[in-house]
Amino acid sequence: MFEAHIYSNRRNILKNKFESGLLLFLGNEDAPANYTGNTYAFRQDSTFLYYFGLDLPGMAAIIDIDNHIETVYGYDFNIDDIVWMGPQPKLEELASKAGISNFFPIQNLSEHVKVAVKKGRKIHFLPQYRPENIVKISQLAGLNHLYVNDYASEKLIKAVVEQRSIKSEEEIKEIDSAVDIAFKMHTAAMKMVKPGIYEMKIAGMIEGISISLGSGLSFRPIVSVNGQTLHNHFYGNIMADGDLLVNDSGAESKLHYASDITRTIPVSGKFSQKQREIYQIVLKAEMEAINSVRPGVMNKDLHLGSARIITEGLKDLGIMKGNVDEAVQAGAHGLFFPHGLGHMMGLDVHDMENLGENFVGYDEHTNRSQQFGLKYLRLAKTLQSGYVFTIEPGIYFIPELIDMWKKQKRHDEFINYDRVEEYREFGGIRIEDDVLVTEDGFRVLGSKPIPKSVEEVESLTSS
C-alpha cells in the first residue's frame, strides 16, 4: 500500500464533489475456478484499491457525505482461518492503513445501507462487472438484479474517472516499475523465439517473469504467429521460418499498476523484405504519434495522423492508391488498421473501462464515430498532463475481411485488391508503448527503451 495519507487525500478530493448521500464501494471476492476451495488468483477491484488500498477479498466501504464518516467493512479471521491462511491482520489495523478509524464486520453493511435506503438517502455506486457484486447491490438497495447497473451513479462515475485519469507521482513510479518488468518479458521473448518451438513456451516464460517480479500479468497475453487476429489467445502453433510473432503482453507492479507493450518478432531472426517494409511503416506511425503527444492535443487526431502514415506507406507499396486524405476520411485504411490507436492505462490495463468506455475516452466535446475502425478508438478526447495511455498502431492482413471488402468492392478506388492478395498470408504487425503526457510534452514510460527498431529486434532475436 501507499502511505495512509494518500488514500485519505484521494477520498477528500472525491467527497468535495458531493453534497449529500452515501458513496458505496464493493471490493471483490475470491472467484472459484471449478469449486469454491480452488480459486483464481485474487484481484481486487481497482477503484477500491485506488481509494482504500486494501488488497483482500470480502471487503466494502462507505463514505457518508452528510455525516462526514468513512467506514470500512471486512472480516476478523478466527483460528480456523488462521490454520489454513496463517496470521491475518485485524480489521482495525487494515482500516488504519487506509487512514480510516471507523470499521465494522461485513455483516453490518446490509443493515447500514438498508437504513439509509429507508430514509430516502441517495446511494451512489459504480457499475458492477462481477455477478456476485451485482447480486449484493441488488439485495442492499432493493433493486432487480437484471437492472442494477441502470441505477449506477453517473455523478460518481464522472468524478472517479476525472480523478483517476490524472496519475500522481507515486502512480507513475508504479507504472514505470510495471514497464520495467515488461522490458524483461519482451527482451527474453526475443532471445527465446526460434523456429520449431510452440508459442506456449514464450507465453509461459513471460508469465513466469511477471509473477517473479510483480503481481503477475496485467492481462491475458497475445503471443501468436497469427497476429492478424487482434486478440488471439491461442498458444498452440509451432513457430516456423518466415513467421512473425506478435507479443502483446504486460505486467502488474506489486501494487497492481499495469504495463501494456507490443513487439513483433521475426521468428527466423531476420525480417524478410516484405516484413521489413510493413514494419517500418508501423514504426513510423508509432514514433510520429508519440512525438506529437502534448497537453491539448486530441488523441483522435493522433489516431488519424497514424492512419495517414499507414495509408501513405501502403500506397508506396502499391497496396493502396488514390488521394491519401480522401482515403483516410472514407475509412479505407480500416482494412489494414481496424482498431484504435490506444487506450488509457493505470490500475486497469484498459483503465476504468468497467465504468464505461465513453466516460473514459470521450466527453461532451468528442463524439464516437460509427466508421469501421475509427469507432473502436477507446480514447479520443483531448490529452491532459498526467494521462497515461498506449500508442499502438498496426497493419494487418485479415483474409476474411479482405474477402468481404473485395466482394463488396468496398473502397476499390483506394485499395488495390490484386496487390493485397500478395500479402494475404502475411499476418500482422503491431508496435506499442506506454506514454505519459507531461506538462510540456511526453515521456515513454520505463527506465530504458524496449528494443523496437529493425536492427535492435533482429540483433536480439538472432542472438
C-alpha positions in Angstrom: 0.0 0.0 0.0 0.9 3.6 -0.3 1.0 5.8 2.9 -2.4 6.2 4.6 -2.5 10.0 3.8 -2.5 9.3 0.1 -5.8 7.4 0.4 -7.2 10.0 2.7 -6.4 12.8 0.3 -7.9 10.8 -2.6 -11.2 10.4 -0.7 -11.2 14.0 0.4 -11.0 15.1 -3.3 -13.9 12.8 -4.1 -16.0 13.9 -1.2 -15.7 17.5 -2.2 -17.6 16.7 -5.4 -20.7 15.6 -3.4 -23.2 17.5 -1.2 -25.1 14.5 0.3 -25.7 10.7 0.1 -23.6 7.6 0.6 -20.8 6.5 -1.7 -20.7 2.7 -1.7 -17.7 0.8 -2.8 -17.6 -3.0 -3.0 -14.3 -4.9 -3.1 -14.1 -8.2 -5.0 -14.5 -11.8 -3.6 -12.4 -14.8 -4.4 -13.6 -16.4 -7.6 -13.9 -20.2 -7.8 -12.1 -21.8 -10.8 -14.0 -25.1 -10.6 -15.0 -25.4 -6.9 -15.1 -23.0 -4.0 -11.8 -24.1 -2.5 -9.9 -23.8 -5.8 -9.9 -20.1 -6.8 -8.4 -18.0 -9.5 -5.7 -15.6 -8.3 -7.4 -12.9 -6.4 -7.6 -9.4 -8.0 -9.1 -6.6 -6.0 -11.4 -4.0 -7.7 -9.3 -1.2 -9.0 -11.4 1.7 -7.7 -11.5 0.0 -4.3 -7.7 -0.2 -4.4 -7.5 3.5 -5.5 -9.5 4.9 -2.6 -8.7 2.3 0.1 -5.7 0.3 -0.9 -6.9 -2.9 0.9 -6.0 -5.9 -1.3 -8.1 -8.6 0.4 -11.3 -10.3 -0.6 -14.6 -9.7 1.1 -14.3 -6.0 1.9 -16.5 -3.0 1.3 -16.5 0.7 2.3 -18.9 3.6 2.6 -18.3 7.3 2.5 -21.1 9.1 4.3 -21.1 12.6 2.8 -23.8 14.0 5.2 -22.2 12.8 8.4 -18.6 13.0 7.3 -17.9 9.4 8.2 -15.8 6.9 6.4 -16.3 3.2 7.2 -14.5 0.0 6.2 -16.3 -3.3 6.4 -14.5 -6.7 6.5 -13.6 -9.8 8.5 -11.6 -10.6 11.6 -10.3 -14.1 10.9 -10.7 -16.8 13.5 -8.4 -19.7 14.4 -9.9 -22.0 11.8 -9.0 -19.5 9.1 -5.5 -18.9 10.5 -4.7 -22.7 10.5 -5.1 -22.6 6.7 -4.0 -19.0 5.9 -1.6 -18.1 8.7 -1.8 -15.0 10.9 -4.1 -12.2 9.4 -4.3 -8.5 10.2 -7.2 -7.4 12.2 -9.9 -5.2 10.6 -8.9 -2.3 12.8 -5.3 -2.5 11.5 -6.5 -2.6 7.9 -8.7 0.4 8.4 -5.9 2.3 9.9 -3.6 1.6 6.9 -6.3 3.2 4.7 -6.5 6.2 7.1 -9.9 5.2 8.5 -10.9 4.9 12.1 -14.4 3.6 11.7 -14.8 -0.2 10.9 -17.5 -2.9 11.2 -17.9 -6.6 10.4 -19.0 -7.1 6.8 -22.3 -8.4 8.1 -23.2 -4.9 9.2 -23.0 -3.5 5.7 -26.5 -4.6 4.8 -28.1 -3.0 7.8 -26.3 0.3 7.4 -27.3 0.6 3.7 -30.9 -0.5 4.2 -31.4 2.1 7.0 -30.1 4.8 4.6 -32.4 3.5 1.8 -35.5 3.6 4.1 -34.6 7.2 5.0 -34.6 8.0 1.3 -30.9 8.8 1.1 -29.1 8.6 -2.3 -26.8 5.6 -2.6 -24.1 6.3 -5.2 -22.4 3.2 -6.6 -20.4 2.3 -9.7 -21.3 -0.1 -12.4 -20.6 -3.7 -11.4 -18.8 -6.3 -13.5 -18.8 -9.3 -11.2 -22.1 -11.2 -10.8 -21.7 -11.6 -7.1 -21.4 -7.9 -6.6 -24.4 -7.3 -8.8 -26.4 -9.6 -6.5 -25.0 -7.7 -3.4 -26.1 -4.3 -4.8 -29.5 -5.8 -5.7 -30.0 -7.1 -2.1 -28.6 -4.0 -0.4 -30.6 -1.4 -2.5 -33.7 -3.4 -3.2 -33.1 -3.4 -7.0 -33.9 -6.1 -9.6 -30.5 -7.7 -10.3 -31.1 -7.5 -14.1 -31.2 -3.7 -13.9 -28.7 -2.9 -11.2 -26.2 -1.2 -13.5 -29.0 1.0 -14.9 -29.0 2.7 -11.4 -25.3 3.3 -11.2 -24.4 6.8 -10.3 -23.3 8.9 -13.3 -22.1 11.6 -11.0 -19.9 9.1 -9.2 -18.6 7.6 -12.4 -17.6 11.0 -13.8 -16.0 12.0 -10.5 -13.9 8.8 -10.3 -12.9 9.0 -14.0 -11.8 12.6 -13.7 -9.7 11.9 -10.6 -8.2 8.5 -11.7 -7.3 9.8 -15.1 -4.6 12.1 -13.8 -1.8 10.0 -12.5 0.2 11.2 -9.4 3.9 10.8 -9.0 3.6 7.6 -6.9 1.3 6.1 -9.5 3.7 7.0 -12.3 6.5 5.3 -10.4 4.4 2.1 -10.1 3.7 2.1 -13.9 7.4 2.7 -14.6 8.0 -0.4 -12.5 5.4 -2.4 -14.5 7.0 -1.3 -17.8 10.5 -2.4 -16.5 9.1 -5.9 -15.8 7.6 -5.8 -19.4 11.1 -4.9 -20.6 12.4 -8.2 -19.2 9.4 -10.1 -20.6 9.8 -8.8 -24.1 13.6 -9.0 -24.4 13.6 -12.5 -23.0 10.9 -13.4 -25.6 13.0 -12.0 -28.4 16.0 -14.1 -27.3 13.9 -17.3 -27.0 12.0 -17.1 -30.3 13.1 -19.6 -32.9 11.6 -21.9 -35.5 10.3 -25.2 -34.1 9.0 -24.2 -30.7 5.5 -23.6 -29.6 4.0 -20.2 -28.9 3.1 -21.5 -25.4 6.8 -21.7 -24.5 7.0 -18.0 -24.9 3.7 -17.3 -23.2 4.7 -19.4 -20.2 8.1 -17.8 -19.9 6.8 -14.2 -19.9 4.1 -15.1 -17.3 6.8 -16.6 -15.1 8.8 -13.4 -15.3 5.8 -11.2 -14.5 4.9 -13.3 -11.4 8.5 -13.4 -10.1 8.9 -9.6 -10.3 5.5 -8.2 -9.6 1.9 -9.2 -9.2 1.7 -11.2 -12.4 0.3 -10.4 -15.8 -1.9 -7.2 -16.4 -4.0 -9.1 -19.0 -4.0 -12.4 -20.8 -1.2 -12.0 -23.3 -1.3 -12.3 -27.1 1.6 -14.4 -28.2 0.8 -15.5 -31.7 2.1 -16.1 -35.2 -1.5 -15.2 -36.3 -1.1 -11.6 -35.4 -3.9 -10.6 -37.9 -6.3 -11.8 -35.2 -6.2 -8.8 -32.9 -7.0 -10.6 -29.6 -5.6 -14.0 -30.2 -5.2 -16.1 -27.0 -4.4 -19.4 -28.7 -0.8 -20.6 -28.0 -0.8 -23.9 -29.8 1.1 -23.1 -33.0 4.7 -24.2 -33.7 6.7 -21.2 -34.9 8.3 -21.6 -38.4 10.8 -19.8 -40.6 9.2 -16.8 -42.1 6.6 -16.3 -39.3 6.1 -13.1 -37.4 5.3 -13.5 -33.7 3.2 -10.7 -32.2 3.9 -10.5 -28.4 1.3 -8.2 -26.8 1.8 -8.5 -23.1 2.3 -6.6 -19.9 2.8 -6.9 -16.1 1.3 -5.6 -13.0 3.5 -3.8 -10.4 3.3 -5.0 -6.8 0.6 -2.5 -6.3 -1.3 -3.6 -9.4 -0.5 -0.8 -11.8 -0.3 -2.1 -15.4 2.0 -2.1 -18.3 1.0 -3.0 -21.9 3.7 -3.4 -24.5 3.6 -5.0 -28.0 6.6 -6.1 -30.1 6.6 -8.0 -33.4 9.4 -10.5 -33.8 10.7 -12.3 -36.9 10.9 -16.0 -35.9 13.9 -16.6 -38.2 15.8 -13.7 -36.7 15.6 -11.5 -39.7 12.7 -9.7 -41.4 12.0 -10.5 -45.0 11.9 -7.6 -47.4 8.1 -7.5 -47.3 8.1 -7.8 -43.5 10.7 -5.0 -43.1 8.7 -2.7 -45.4 5.5 -3.1 -43.4 7.3 -3.0 -40.1 8.9 0.3 -40.9 5.5 1.8 -41.8 4.1 0.8 -38.4 7.2 2.0 -36.6 7.0 5.4 -38.3 3.3 5.7 -37.4 4.0 4.9 -33.8 7.0 7.2 -33.4 5.4 10.2 -35.1 2.3 9.7 -32.9 4.5 9.5 -29.7 6.4 12.6 -30.8 3.2 14.5 -31.3 2.0 13.9 -27.7 1.4 17.0 -25.6 -1.4 18.5 -23.5 -4.2 20.0 -25.6 -3.8 17.5 -28.5 -6.8 15.3 -29.3 -5.9 11.6 -29.3 -8.4 11.2 -32.2 -6.1 13.5 -34.2 -3.1 11.3 -33.3 -5.1 8.3 -34.5 -5.9 9.9 -37.8 -2.3 11.0 -38.2 -1.2 7.4 -37.8 -3.8 6.3 -40.3 -2.4 8.8 -42.9 1.1 7.5 -42.4 -0.1 3.9 -42.8 -2.1 4.8 -45.9 0.9 6.7 -47.4 3.2 3.8 -46.7 0.8 1.2 -48.2 0.3 3.5 -51.2 4.1 3.5 -51.8 3.9 -0.3 -51.8 1.1 -0.3 -54.3 -1.4 -1.8 -51.8 -3.4 1.4 -51.6 -4.0 4.1 -54.1 -5.6 7.5 -54.7 -5.6 10.6 -52.5 -4.3 9.8 -49.0 -6.5 12.3 -47.2 -9.6 11.2 -49.0 -8.8 7.5 -48.3 -8.5 8.2 -44.6 -11.6 10.3 -44.5 -13.5 7.5 -46.2 -12.0 4.9 -43.7 -10.4 2.8 -46.5 -7.3 2.3 -44.2 -9.6 0.3 -41.9 -9.0 -2.8 -43.9 -5.4 -2.8 -42.6 -5.7 -0.7 -39.4 -9.1 -1.7 -37.9 -8.6 -0.7 -34.3 -7.9 2.5 -32.3 -4.5 4.0 -31.6 -4.6 3.3 -27.9 -6.3 3.4 -24.5 -5.9 4.9 -21.0 -3.8 2.8 -18.6 -3.3 2.7 -14.9 -4.7 0.3 -12.3 -6.5 -1.3 -15.1 -4.7 -2.1 -18.4 -7.7 -0.5 -20.1 -8.1 2.0 -17.3 -11.6 2.3 -15.8 -13.4 0.8 -18.8 -15.7 -1.0 -16.4 -17.1 2.4 -15.6 -18.0 2.9 -19.3 -15.6 3.5 -22.2 -17.4 6.6 -23.3 -17.0 8.2 -19.9 -13.2 7.4 -20.0 -12.3 8.2 -23.6 -14.9 10.6 -24.7 -16.6 13.8 -23.4 -19.2 16.3 -24.3 -16.8 17.8 -26.9 -15.9 14.4 -28.5 -18.4 12.1 -30.2 -17.7 8.5 -31.1 -17.5 7.8 -34.8 -19.6 5.0 -36.4 -16.9 4.4 -39.1 -15.4 0.9 -39.2 -12.1 1.0 -37.4 -12.4 4.6 -36.0 -15.4 3.5 -33.9 -13.1 1.2 -31.9 -10.9 4.1 -30.8 -11.1 3.9 -27.0 -9.5 7.2 -26.2 -10.4 10.1 -28.5 -10.6 13.2 -26.2 -8.1 15.9 -25.6 -5.0 14.8 -23.7 -4.1 16.3 -20.4 -0.9 16.4 -18.3 -0.9 13.3 -16.1 -2.7 11.0 -18.6 -1.0 7.6 -19.2 -2.1 5.8 -22.3 -0.9 3.4 -25.0 0.1 4.2 -28.6 -0.2 1.0 -30.7 -0.7 1.3 -34.4 -0.6 -1.8 -36.6 -1.0 -3.2 -40.0 -2.9 -6.5 -40.5 -4.0 -8.6 -43.5 -7.1 -10.4 -42.3 -8.2 -12.9 -45.1 -11.9 -12.9 -44.1 -12.1 -9.1 -44.0 -10.2 -8.9 -47.3 -12.6 -11.3 -49.0 -15.7 -9.4 -47.7 -14.5 -6.0 -48.8 -13.2 -7.3 -52.1 -16.6 -8.9 -52.8 -18.4 -5.7 -51.9 -15.9 -3.7 -54.0 -15.6 -1.6 -50.9 -13.3 1.4 -51.3 -11.9 -0.1 -54.5 -10.9 3.5 -55.6 -8.4 3.4 -52.7 -7.4 -0.3 -52.4 -5.5 -2.4 -55.0 -7.1 -5.7 -54.2 -4.8 -7.6 -56.7 -1.8 -6.3 -54.8 -3.4 -7.1 -51.4 -3.7 -10.8 -52.4 0.1 -10.9 -52.5 0.0 -10.2 -48.7 -2.9 -12.5 -47.9 -0.9 -14.8 -45.6 1.3 -12.0 -44.2 -0.3 -11.9 -40.7 0.0 -8.7 -38.7 2.4 -6.3 -37.1 1.7 -4.1 -34.1 4.1 -1.9 -32.0 3.0 -0.5 -28.7 4.5 1.7 -25.9 3.1 3.3 -22.8 3.2 7.1 -22.7 2.9 9.7 -20.0 1.6 13.2 -21.0 3.8 15.7 -19.2 3.3 19.5 -18.8 5.1 20.3 -22.0 5.2 17.0 -24.0 5.6 13.3 -23.2 7.7 10.6 -21.7 7.8 7.0 -22.8 7.5 5.1 -19.6 10.1 2.6 -18.2 13.6 3.2 -17.2 15.0 2.1 -20.5 13.6 1.7 -24.0 12.3 -1.7 -25.1 14.0 -2.6 -28.4 11.9 -1.9 -31.4 14.0 -0.7 -34.4 14.5 -3.3 -37.1 18.2 -3.5 -36.2 17.6 -3.8 -32.5 14.9 -6.5 -32.8 17.0 -8.5 -35.4 20.1 -8.3 -33.2 18.4 -9.5 -30.1 16.4 -12.2 -31.8 19.2 -13.7 -33.9 21.5 -13.7 -30.8 
